[in-house]
Amino acid sequence: LSELVLPPSLVTIKSAAFRSCTGLCSVRLADPENSKLARIDQEAFCADSSLTTFDLRGSTAVFFIGVSVFERCTSLKEIYIPRSVATLFEKAFSGCCTSYALQLSYFVIFTYSV
């Protein structure tokens, strides 16, 4: 599994659902305008060492990103998080050793580099 395309009917990505999925490179929504994805629970993508892009652009339903969701995603470079996210828990990006741009509401507001 190198690309994960999330269907519009998906509401929650459960805890550790794709944890240590080392071949996963990108995650995106199939139909952002109609997506029902609201929650990404703790460690959902933790230790996905090949994950480079996580793209939720266009979604208005996502409001929750749990603890350590991207922890130890050492290849992460692009993260697109919609303005609907009200909760971004601690350690969400802990151990991400590369530089990446975090985009909220489609504007880069934070660039991280270790």
Residue pairs with C-beta under 8 A, 6 or more apart in sequence:
1 21
1 23
1 24
2 23
2 24
2 25
2 26
2 50
3 24
3 25
3 26
3 27
3 28
4 18
4 24
4 26
4 27
4 28
5 28
5 29
5 30
6 13
6 27
6 28
6 29
6 30
6 35
6 37
7 30
7 31
8 29
8 30
8 31
8 34
8 35
8 36
9 36
10 35
10 36
10 37
11 36
11 37
11 38
11 39
12 37
12 38
12 39
12 40
12 41
13 37
13 39
13 40
13 41
13 44
14 41
14 44
15 41
15 42
15 43
15 44
15 66
16 42
16 43
16 44
16 46
17 41
17 44
18 24
18 44
18 45
18 48
19 43
19 44
19 45
19 46
19 47
19 48
20 46
20 47
20 48
21 45
21 48
22 47
22 48
22 49
22 50
23 50
24 45
24 48
24 50
24 51
25 50
25 51
25 52
25 53
26 51
26 52
26 53
26 54
26 55
27 45
27 51
27 53
27 54
27 55
28 53
28 55
28 56
29 35
29 37
29 55
29 56
29 57
29 58
29 59
32 56
32 57
32 58
32 59
33 58
35 58
35 59
35 61
35 62
36 61
37 56
37 59
37 61
37 62
38 61
38 62
38 63
38 64
39 62
39 63
39 64
39 66
40 62
40 64
40 65
40 66
40 69
41 64
41 66
41 69
42 66
42 67
42 68
42 69
42 89
43 66
43 67
43 68
43 69
43 71
44 66
44 69
45 51
45 54
45 69
45 70
45 73
46 68
46 69
46 70
46 71
46 72
46 73
47 71
47 72
47 73
48 70
48 73
49 72
49 73
49 74
49 75
50 75
51 70
51 73
51 75
51 76
52 75
52 76
52 77
52 78
53 77
53 78
53 79
54 70
54 76
54 78
54 79
54 80
55 78
55 80
56 62
56 80
56 81
56 82
57 80
57 82
57 103
57 106
58 82
59 82
59 84
60 82
60 84
61 84
62 81
62 82
62 84
62 85
63 84
63 85
63 86
63 87
64 85
64 86
64 87
65 81
65 85
65 87
65 88
65 89
65 92
66 89
66 92
67 89
67 90
67 91
67 92
68 89
68 91
68 92
68 94
69 89
69 92
70 76
70 79
70 92
70 93
70 96
71 91
71 92
71 93
71 94
71 95
71 96
72 94
72 95
72 96
73 93
73 95
73 96
74 95
74 96
74 97
74 98
75 98
76 93
76 96
76 98
76 100
77 98
77 99
77 100
77 101
78 100
78 101
78 103
79 100
79 101
79 102
79 103
80 103
80 106
81 88
81 102
81 103
81 104
82 104
82 105
83 104
83 105
85 104
93 102
93 112
96 112
96 114
97 114
98 114
99 111
99 112
99 113
99 114
100 111
100 112
101 108
101 110
101 111
102 108
102 109
102 110
102 111
102 112
103 109
104 110
